[in-house]
Amino acid sequence: MDRSPLLARLSERARHEAHNSRALRLADGYLRESPNPGDDEMLSAVSRGESEGDLEVHIWNDVLELNDLMRESLVRLLGLREGKLIYETFNRSLGGGNGQWNAEQAESWQILSPTRIHPTGTTELNRIIQLRFKKGLLGATWFRGFGEQQIVWTDKVIQIVNRSVEAWPRGTGLDYVANGEIGIVTRTARTNESLDVTFSTQKDVSYRYYRPQVDDNLELAYALTVHKSQGSDFDIVFFVLPIAASTLSRELLYTGLTRFRKRLVLFLEKDTTTLEAVRKAETSDTLLRNTELFQLFVRPEDLSTPFPADLIHRTTTGVLVRSKSELVVAEVLSKLGISYDYERRLVNRSDERDFRLPDFTVSYQGDVFYWEHLGMMEVPSYREAWERKKKWYEANGFADRLIVTEDGPHGELDAREIERVATQTVLRA
């Protein structure tokens, strides 16, 4: 029997069925080894604040503006009713109604942020949402909230540690709550010393927490960090993306952009600065790995580079690129003494928010060229994206400066052909 490992590389997104999803097209720019030519088209659309299909975009300049935009979006998309009914309709969006709770609906929508302790981090967002929609309970003289976050009846919460305790009603055989489970506070004792939580994964039972146990077990969960949301998905995701987010990586951003099932509402601070910065290979957590997962060997200890070869492509001049084909192009340009910038913004002359990111912006003796290398032209979506990008170059007067090269039909690339193209189009221009 042949016991050789059967390994396969996933090269196409398979998590969602919606192949025409605009939100997922945006996310693809932070996943693919070979970038899709349409990645920068989506960034440009987001920069202009275009909302279409399953992607809604809001640009904010300060925290007060963000809070107003968030409230308007929650009211509109969750079907909330202003005035006295806002508390009731807010609870209904989480599964409440007629004195009953459908705990599964607690995960129907979710606010995400890449940070925790930050003016737009989850701690502050949870405080604002709770104060806005639970103000009556928080201000009640007969009720005292639980824990540092003042958790009250009907609050959405998350379990933050694994916990073994028998569920209620007794005899169900359920006796465990896992770290990361999301639920609703469905009951508080009249003595005000305990609360019960029903979790979305165990909707027919509840778990009891006494006042001294709350801080060690529960946190508000209207807003979660992207890290805590991994492995979950929600109908609607409200994703807050500040410019200053030191915890953000390519992988974390991709996770945040793909947690939705039906709609992604993106709140961007000022512009697409963060989205563009995180495209760069050096923002990838993968670069910190010292292993080669799914390879049939261990990386040799005497290998001089600190990065696994299959996870990073670094040119001899230290530039990080996203595909092996781009690495070849970059090395040929360096060999010929041609300077270049990788993925530098090229803007529409009449609208700086409309831009593209050529693979290479090439400069030689005062001449500037835009070099695009195509890798998967046999894939219809890739080819269509390239056709749209080529039309953008033509419409904006850059077509005469455009250089296009391609991988062969089986993914092969001849460095001599790249050198021939560079010599004829750049050196002899």
QUIPENOR-V149337 format. One record per pair of residues at least 4 apart in sequence whose ideal C-beta (glycine too) atoms are under 6 Angstrom apart, sorted by the first residue. I is the first residue (numbers start at 0). J is the second residue. D is the distance in Angstrom with one decimal. If there is no record, write none. Layout:
BEGIN
[[I J D] [I J D]]
END
This chain:
BEGIN
[[6 293 5.5] [15 23 5.9] [20 53 5.4] [21 51 5.9] [21 52 4.4] [21 54 4.2] [22 53 5.0] [22 54 4.1] [22 263 4.0] [24 41 5.1] [25 41 4.4] [26 253 5.6] [26 256 3.8] [26 257 5.1] [27 31 5.8] [27 35 5.7] [28 38 3.6] [28 278 6.0] [29 249 4.7] [29 252 5.2] [29 253 4.1] [30 253 5.4] [32 322 5.6] [33 322 4.7] [33 374 4.0] [33 375 5.9] [34 38 5.4] [34 321 5.5] [35 381 5.8] [35 384 5.4] [36 384 4.5] [36 385 4.1] [36 388 4.6] [37 384 3.1] [39 355 4.7] [39 356 4.1] [42 271 5.5] [42 274 5.8] [43 353 5.4] [43 354 5.2] [44 49 4.4] [45 56 5.3] [45 271 5.7] [46 271 4.5] [46 352 4.5] [47 352 4.7] [48 56 5.2] [48 58 5.4] [50 55 4.4] [50 56 5.2] [53 262 5.2] [54 263 5.5] [55 264 4.5] [56 265 5.2] [57 68 4.7] [57 266 5.0] [58 267 5.4] [59 64 4.4] [59 65 4.2] [59 68 5.8] [59 266 5.9] [59 268 6.0] [60 64 5.5] [62 118 5.1] [65 266 6.0] [72 76 5.7] [72 264 5.5] [73 77 5.4] [74 79 4.4] [76 235 5.8] [77 92 4.2] [79 85 5.6] [79 88 4.6] [79 89 5.7] [80 84 4.1] [80 88 4.8] [81 85 5.7] [84 88 5.5] [85 89 6.0] [89 132 4.4] [90 95 3.6] [90 153 5.5] [91 95 5.7] [91 96 5.1] [93 105 5.3] [93 155 5.8] [94 100 5.3] [94 101 3.8] [94 102 5.9] [94 104 3.2] [94 105 5.7] [95 100 5.3] [100 183 5.5] [100 185 5.0] [100 197 6.0] [102 182 5.7] [102 183 5.7] [102 197 4.3] [102 199 4.9] [102 202 4.3] [103 199 5.0] [103 202 5.5] [105 155 5.7] [105 181 5.4] [105 182 5.9] [105 183 5.2] [105 199 4.8] [106 181 5.5] [106 199 5.0] [106 233 5.5] [107 234 4.9] [108 233 5.7] [108 235 4.2] [109 233 4.2] [109 236 5.6] [110 124 5.8] [110 221 5.8] [110 222 4.0] [110 237 4.5] [111 223 5.9] [111 225 5.4] [111 228 5.7] [111 236 5.9] [111 238 4.9] [111 255 5.3] [112 120 5.5] [112 121 5.2] [112 222 6.0] [112 239 4.5] [113 225 5.3] [113 244 4.5] [113 246 5.4] [113 247 4.6] [114 120 4.0] [114 244 5.5] [114 246 5.8] [115 120 4.8] [115 121 5.2] [115 122 5.8] [115 224 5.5] [116 120 5.4] [118 123 5.9] [119 239 5.2] [119 241 4.8] [121 125 5.9] [121 222 4.3] [121 224 5.4] [124 222 3.7] [125 219 3.9] [125 221 5.3] [125 222 5.0] [128 221 4.2] [129 133 5.0] [130 134 5.9] [133 137 5.6] [133 151 5.7] [136 151 4.3] [143 191 5.7] [144 149 3.0] [144 150 5.8] [144 151 5.1] [145 150 4.5] [145 194 5.8] [145 210 5.9] [145 213 4.4] [146 150 5.5] [146 213 3.9] [146 214 4.4] [147 214 5.8] [148 219 5.1] [150 154 5.0] [152 184 5.5] [152 187 4.7] [154 184 4.9] [155 183 5.9] [155 220 4.8] [155 221 5.4] [156 182 6.0] [156 217 4.7] [156 220 5.3] [157 181 5.2] [157 218 5.5] [157 220 3.8] [158 176 4.9] [158 178 6.0] [158 180 4.6] [159 218 5.5] [160 178 5.5] [161 177 5.7] [161 178 5.1] [162 176 4.6] [163 174 6.0] [163 175 5.4] [165 174 4.8] [166 171 5.6] [166 173 4.1] [166 204 3.8] [166 206 5.8] [167 205 5.3] [171 204 5.5] [173 201 6.0] [173 204 5.3] [176 180 5.6] [176 206 5.6] [180 198 4.6] [180 200 5.6] [181 199 5.5] [181 220 5.3] [182 196 4.6] [182 197 5.4] [182 198 3.6] [183 197 5.8] [184 194 5.2] [184 196 5.6] [185 195 5.7] [185 197 4.7] [186 195 4.0] [187 194 4.7] [188 192 5.9] [188 193 4.5] [192 210 5.2] [193 207 5.6] [193 209 4.8] [194 208 5.5] [195 205 4.3] [195 207 5.3] [196 206 5.5] [197 205 4.6] [208 212 4.8] [208 213 5.4] [208 216 5.9] [212 216 5.5] [213 217 5.3] [223 227 4.5] [223 228 5.0] [225 251 5.2] [225 254 5.4] [225 255 4.1] [228 258 5.2] [229 254 5.6] [232 258 5.3] [232 260 5.4] [234 260 5.0] [234 261 4.7] [235 262 4.8] [236 258 5.0] [236 259 4.0] [236 263 5.3] [237 264 4.7] [238 255 5.3] [238 265 5.3] [239 266 4.7] [240 267 5.3] [240 273 5.6] [241 268 4.7] [242 268 4.7] [242 272 5.6] [242 273 5.4] [247 251 5.6] [247 252 5.8] [247 277 5.9] [248 282 5.5] [248 284 4.4] [249 277 5.6] [249 282 5.2] [249 283 4.5] [250 284 5.0] [252 277 5.0] [259 263 4.5] [271 275 5.4] [277 282 4.9] [280 319 3.5] [280 321 5.9] [281 319 5.3] [285 310 4.9] [286 306 5.6] [286 311 5.6] [291 298 5.6] [291 307 4.8] [291 309 5.8] [298 302 5.8] [298 307 5.8] [306 311 4.4] [312 320 4.9] [312 323 5.9] [312 326 4.4] [313 319 5.5] [314 318 4.5] [314 329 4.5] [316 333 5.7] [318 341 5.5] [320 325 4.1] [320 326 5.5] [320 329 5.9] [324 372 5.4] [324 374 5.5] [324 406 5.7] [324 412 5.2] [325 358 6.0] [325 372 5.9] [327 412 5.5] [327 414 5.3] [328 372 5.4] [328 417 5.6] [331 414 5.9] [331 417 4.6] [331 418 5.0] [331 421 5.9] [332 337 4.4] [332 339 5.2] [335 421 5.6] [337 361 5.9] [337 363 5.1] [337 425 5.7] [338 362 5.0] [339 359 4.5] [339 361 4.9] [340 360 4.5] [342 356 4.4] [343 360 4.5] [344 354 5.0] [345 355 5.3] [345 357 5.7] [346 351 4.8] [346 354 4.5] [347 353 3.8] [347 395 5.4] [355 391 5.9] [357 369 4.0] [358 370 5.8] [358 371 5.3] [358 372 5.4] [359 370 4.1] [360 369 6.0] [361 368 4.3] [361 370 5.3] [361 425 6.0] [362 367 5.4] [363 425 5.1] [366 428 5.2] [368 400 5.1] [368 402 5.3] [368 425 5.9] [369 400 5.6] [369 401 5.3] [370 402 4.5] [371 403 5.3] [372 404 5.0] [373 385 5.9] [373 405 4.5] [374 406 4.8] [375 381 4.4] [376 382 5.2] [392 397 4.5] [392 398 5.1] [392 401 5.2] [393 398 4.4] [402 424 5.3] [404 420 5.8] [406 410 5.3] [406 412 5.4] [407 411 4.0] [420 424 5.8] [421 425 5.2] [422 426 4.9] [423 427 5.7]]
END
